Amino acid sequence: MPTKKLSAQDYLKYYYDVPYEGSTSAGKPLRRLKNIICPYRGIRIIPSSAIKDFERKLEKCVTALDCVELLGKYSDNFLPVEKDIFAIFKEFATLNPDDNLQNCLQMIRGNCLAKLKLEEFEVLDEVDTLTHKLSTKTALEMRVKTTKCRQIIISDNERDFFKRKVFLSSLEGMIPKENEKEIFNDIKNRALFLPTSESSKSAFVVKYSKRTQTEITRRIFIASTGTIEHITPSSLGGLNSIGNFLLTSASGNRYRENMPLVDYIKRHPKIPQYVQAYIDCIIEEIHQGNLKGSETYPYKIKQKLFEESKGRILISLSGYKYSESDAILMVKKYEERWKKHTK
């Protein structure tokens, strides 16, 4: 824990490696909202305003039971992996109330490590299958990389363990031929499905069995906390503007990484359904006067998501009481009042 108090956005960057709202404050109107459904994962997002109270209570937690009772207040917001881990912790704390959560994970680490290796092999097998469409030279270069990954995965050498990020970075260094770029992008997108603590219970156990009880508890909570997500990733030219922003759970944001939205939908087929639920929440917030100056947001997001998903996400705005022209006029009036107020 750093010595100075962190802001909500710095908290997420420090503990979860998630960009909170880009380099501008354009995401603040969304960040203030509560009771919003995550457009990527379908859970109710824990608002950033809850972080301060959670951290204050976490400082007082000593035993496994203390942590389970604290997490229990937010359990309805948890994602599938975190729900599974929390269920394990609840059972453990019932039998060992004075123990700690790190010991719980260490007890099941061995079995989870074996399962994790199998999950990693499955993705590498899929990558290898796709290499059949590449030239012999490029396919061989790719096979050398996946073979090395397998050797590291089955090794018991603690100093030489499989690092998903290293493998993904190594793919970025490859330069395929012009006619191979499409299939090569398919391979890179498939490699993104290598298990992480966001997508795999086994990966969570293996990773956090070496962390403190406080870190483990914080990690479960933070996964459902709200972050600002770029629909078009900033690394691909996405703008830091509210028209390119979604309020998502930290886990949904981080797990997408720079994955094209089309491929992310393949991983989570319910995203179009979740996005509609998200926009319905946004519309309700606007109707209640909680997003003044952002009345055009539903229209901007509808178009942006349609383009980024290549037509797979088509939002209905039938419940929105403002036409697009009315929304534009409301934004202009708000901006004019704001300019007068700041003079």
C-alpha positions in Angstrom: 0.0 0.0 0.0 1.5 3.4 -1.0 2.0 5.9 1.8 0.0 8.7 0.1 -3.8 8.5 -0.4 -4.7 7.6 -4.0 -7.5 9.1 -6.1 -10.0 6.7 -7.6 -8.3 6.6 -11.0 -4.8 6.3 -9.5 -6.1 3.5 -7.3 -7.1 1.4 -10.3 -3.9 2.1 -12.1 -1.8 1.2 -9.1 -3.6 -2.0 -8.1 -5.1 -3.3 -11.3 -3.2 -1.8 -14.2 -6.3 -0.3 -15.7 -6.4 3.1 -17.5 -9.2 4.9 -15.7 -10.2 7.7 -17.9 -7.4 8.5 -20.4 -5.5 11.8 -20.3 -8.6 14.0 -20.1 -11.5 14.5 -17.7 -14.1 13.7 -20.4 -15.0 10.5 -18.5 -16.0 12.2 -15.3 -19.7 12.4 -16.0 -19.9 8.7 -16.5 -17.6 7.9 -13.6 -20.1 9.6 -11.2 -22.9 7.3 -12.1 -24.2 4.5 -9.8 -26.1 1.3 -10.4 -25.0 0.9 -14.0 -24.8 -2.4 -15.8 -21.4 -3.3 -17.3 -21.7 -3.4 -21.1 -19.1 -6.1 -21.3 -20.0 -8.5 -18.4 -23.5 -7.7 -17.4 -22.9 -7.1 -13.7 -23.9 -4.1 -11.7 -20.7 -1.9 -11.5 -19.4 -0.9 -8.1 -19.1 2.9 -8.3 -15.7 4.5 -7.6 -17.3 6.3 -4.7 -17.3 3.0 -2.8 -13.5 2.6 -2.9 -12.7 4.9 0.0 -15.1 3.2 2.4 -14.0 -0.3 1.3 -10.3 0.6 1.8 -11.0 2.0 5.3 -12.8 -1.2 6.3 -10.1 -3.4 4.7 -7.4 -1.9 6.9 -9.3 -3.4 9.9 -9.6 -6.9 8.5 -7.3 -9.4 10.2 -8.8 -12.9 9.7 -10.3 -14.8 6.8 -13.8 -14.3 8.3 -13.2 -10.5 8.5 -12.4 -10.4 4.8 -15.3 -12.6 3.8 -17.8 -10.5 5.7 -16.5 -7.3 4.0 -16.6 -8.8 0.5 -20.1 -10.2 1.2 -21.5 -6.7 1.0 -20.5 -6.6 -2.7 -20.9 -10.2 -3.7 -24.0 -9.5 -5.9 -21.6 -7.4 -8.1 -19.0 -10.0 -8.5 -18.0 -11.5 -11.9 -18.0 -15.3 -12.4 -14.4 -15.9 -11.5 -14.6 -13.7 -8.4 -17.9 -15.4 -7.4 -16.3 -18.8 -7.6 -13.3 -17.6 -5.5 -15.6 -15.9 -3.0 -17.6 -19.1 -2.6 -14.3 -21.0 -1.8 -13.4 -18.3 0.7 -16.8 -18.5 2.4 -16.5 -22.2 3.0 -12.9 -21.9 4.2 -13.8 -19.0 6.6 -16.6 -21.1 8.1 -14.2 -23.9 8.9 -11.1 -21.7 9.6 -12.4 -18.3 10.7 -9.1 -17.2 12.3 -6.9 -18.3 9.4 -6.2 -16.1 6.3 -7.1 -16.2 2.7 -3.6 -16.7 1.4 -3.4 -20.1 3.1 -6.7 -21.0 1.5 -5.3 -20.4 -2.0 -2.1 -22.2 -1.2 -4.0 -25.3 -0.2 -5.6 -25.7 -3.6 -2.8 -24.2 -5.7 -1.3 -27.5 -6.9 -4.6 -28.8 -8.5 -5.3 -25.4 -10.0 -1.8 -25.2 -11.5 -2.4 -28.4 -13.3 -5.7 -27.2 -14.7 -4.1 -23.9 -15.7 -1.5 -25.6 -17.7 -4.2 -27.6 -19.6 -6.1 -24.3 -20.3 -2.9 -22.7 -21.7 -2.2 -25.7 -23.9 -5.7 -25.5 -25.4 -5.1 -22.0 -26.6 -1.6 -22.8 -27.9 -3.1 -25.7 -29.8 -5.6 -23.4 -31.4 -2.8 -21.0 -32.3 -0.8 -23.8 -33.9 -3.9 -24.9 -35.9 -4.2 -21.4 -37.4 -0.5 -21.5 -38.5 -1.4 -24.0 -41.2 -2.7 -21.1 -43.2 0.7 -19.3 -43.0 3.7 -19.7 -45.2 6.1 -22.4 -44.2 8.7 -19.9 -42.9 6.2 -17.8 -40.8 4.5 -21.0 -39.5 7.8 -22.4 -38.4 8.7 -19.2 -36.6 5.4 -19.3 -34.8 5.7 -23.0 -33.9 9.1 -22.2 -32.4 7.5 -19.7 -30.1 4.6 -21.9 -29.0 6.9 -24.9 -28.5 9.0 -22.8 -26.2 5.9 -21.7 -24.3 4.9 -25.4 -23.8 8.4 -26.2 -22.5 8.2 -23.4 -20.0 4.6 -24.4 -18.9 5.5 -28.0 -18.1 8.8 -27.0 -16.4 8.8 -26.9 -12.6 11.5 -24.3 -12.5 10.1 -21.4 -10.5 12.5 -18.9 -12.0 11.4 -19.8 -15.6 7.6 -19.6 -15.7 5.2 -18.9 -18.5 4.4 -15.2 -18.9 1.4 -14.5 -21.1 2.5 -10.9 -21.7 6.0 -12.0 -23.0 4.4 -14.4 -25.5 2.0 -11.7 -26.7 4.8 -9.2 -27.0 6.9 -11.7 -29.0 4.0 -11.9 -31.6 4.0 -8.1 -32.0 7.7 -8.4 -33.1 6.9 -10.7 -36.0 6.4 -9.2 -39.4 4.2 -11.4 -41.6 3.9 -11.1 -45.4 1.3 -8.8 -46.8 -1.0 -11.7 -47.8 -0.6 -13.2 -44.3 -1.7 -10.2 -42.2 -5.3 -11.2 -41.8 -4.6 -14.7 -40.5 -1.8 -13.4 -38.4 -4.2 -10.9 -36.7 -6.5 -13.9 -36.1 -3.6 -15.7 -34.4 -2.8 -12.7 -32.2 -6.4 -12.3 -31.2 -6.6 -16.0 -30.4 -3.5 -15.7 -28.2 -5.3 -13.0 -26.2 -7.5 -15.8 -24.9 -4.7 -17.3 -22.9 -6.1 -17.6 -19.3 -5.7 -14.7 -16.9 -7.0 -14.1 -13.4 -10.0 -12.3 -15.0 -11.0 -15.3 -17.1 -9.8 -18.4 -15.2 -10.4 -19.5 -11.6 -7.2 -21.6 -11.9 -5.2 -18.6 -13.0 -6.5 -16.5 -10.2 -5.6 -19.1 -7.6 -2.1 -19.6 -8.9 -1.4 -15.9 -9.2 -2.8 -14.8 -5.9 -1.7 -17.7 -3.8 1.6 -15.7 -3.5 -0.1 -12.5 -2.5 -1.2 -11.2 0.9 -4.7 -11.5 2.3 -5.2 -7.8 1.8 -4.1 -7.9 -1.8 -6.4 -10.9 -2.5 -9.4 -9.2 -0.9 -8.8 -5.9 -2.8 -8.4 -7.7 -6.1 -11.8 -9.4 -5.8 -13.4 -6.1 -5.0 -11.6 -4.0 -7.7 -12.6 -6.3 -10.6 -16.2 -5.0 -10.4 -15.3 -1.4 -9.9 -16.1 1.1 -12.6 -13.5 2.2 -15.1 -13.6 4.3 -18.3 -13.1 2.1 -21.4 -12.1 3.4 -24.9 -14.4 1.7 -27.4 -11.7 2.3 -30.0 -8.5 1.7 -28.1 -6.3 4.8 -27.7 -3.4 2.8 -29.0 -5.4 2.5 -32.3 -6.2 6.2 -32.5 -9.3 6.2 -30.2 -10.1 9.7 -28.9 -10.3 10.7 -25.2 -13.9 11.9 -25.6 -17.1 10.8 -24.0 -18.3 9.7 -27.5 -15.6 7.0 -27.4 -16.2 6.0 -23.7 -18.0 3.3 -21.9 -18.3 2.8 -18.1 -17.2 -0.8 -17.6 -16.0 -3.0 -14.8 -12.3 -3.0 -14.4 -12.1 -6.7 -15.2 -14.1 -6.3 -18.5 -11.9 -3.4 -19.4 -8.5 -5.0 -18.7 -9.4 -8.4 -20.2 -10.4 -6.8 -23.5 -6.9 -5.1 -23.7 -6.6 -4.0 -27.4 -8.7 -6.8 -28.7 -11.0 -5.7 -31.5 -14.6 -5.4 -30.3 -15.7 -8.0 -32.9 -13.4 -10.6 -31.4 -14.3 -9.7 -27.8 -18.0 -10.3 -28.7 -16.9 -13.8 -29.8 -15.5 -14.4 -26.4 -18.6 -12.9 -24.7 -21.6 -13.4 -27.0 -23.9 -11.6 -24.6 -22.1 -8.3 -25.0 -24.8 -6.9 -27.4 -27.5 -7.8 -24.8 -25.4 -6.2 -22.0 -24.8 -3.1 -24.1 -28.5 -2.6 -24.5 -29.0 -2.9 -20.7 -26.1 -0.4 -20.2 -27.7 2.2 -22.5 -31.1 1.7 -20.8 -29.3 2.6 -17.5 -27.7 5.6 -19.1 -31.0 6.8 -20.5 -32.6 6.5 -17.1 -29.7 8.6 -15.6 -30.2 11.3 -18.3 -34.0 11.4 -17.6 -33.2 11.9 -13.9 -30.9 14.8 -14.8 -27.7 13.1 -13.8 -25.8 13.5 -17.1 -26.5 17.2 -18.0 -24.6 18.3 -21.0 -24.2 14.8 -22.3 -27.7 14.2 -23.7 -26.2 13.3 -27.1 -24.2 10.5 -25.6 -26.7 7.7 -26.4 -26.7 8.7 -30.1 -22.9 8.9 -30.3 -22.4 5.6 -28.5 -25.0 3.9 -30.7 -23.1 4.9 -33.9 -19.7 4.2 -32.4 -20.5 0.7 -31.2 -22.2 -0.2 -34.5 -19.1 0.8 -36.4 -16.6 -0.8 -34.0 -18.6 -4.1 -33.8 -19.1 -4.1 -37.6 -22.8 -4.1 -37.2 -23.0 -6.7 -34.4 -24.2 -4.2 -31.8 -27.3 -2.2 -32.8 -28.7 -0.3 -29.8 -32.4 0.6 -29.5 -33.1 4.1 -28.2 -36.8 3.7 -28.2 -37.0 4.5 -24.5 -35.2 7.8 -24.9 -37.5 10.8 -24.7 -35.2 13.2 -26.6 -34.8 13.2 -30.3 -31.2 13.7 -31.6 -31.9 17.3 -32.6 -33.4 18.0 -29.1 -30.4 16.4 -27.5 -28.0 18.5 -29.5 -29.9 21.7 -28.6 -29.8 20.7 -24.9 -26.1 20.2 -25.0 -25.6 23.6 -26.7 -27.7 25.3 -24.0 -25.8 23.6 -21.3 -22.4 24.7 -22.8 -23.6 28.3 -23.1 -24.8 28.4 -19.5 -21.5 26.9 -18.4 -19.5 29.5 -20.3 -21.4 32.3 -18.6 -21.0 30.7 -15.2 -17.2 30.4 -15.6 -16.6 34.0 -16.8 
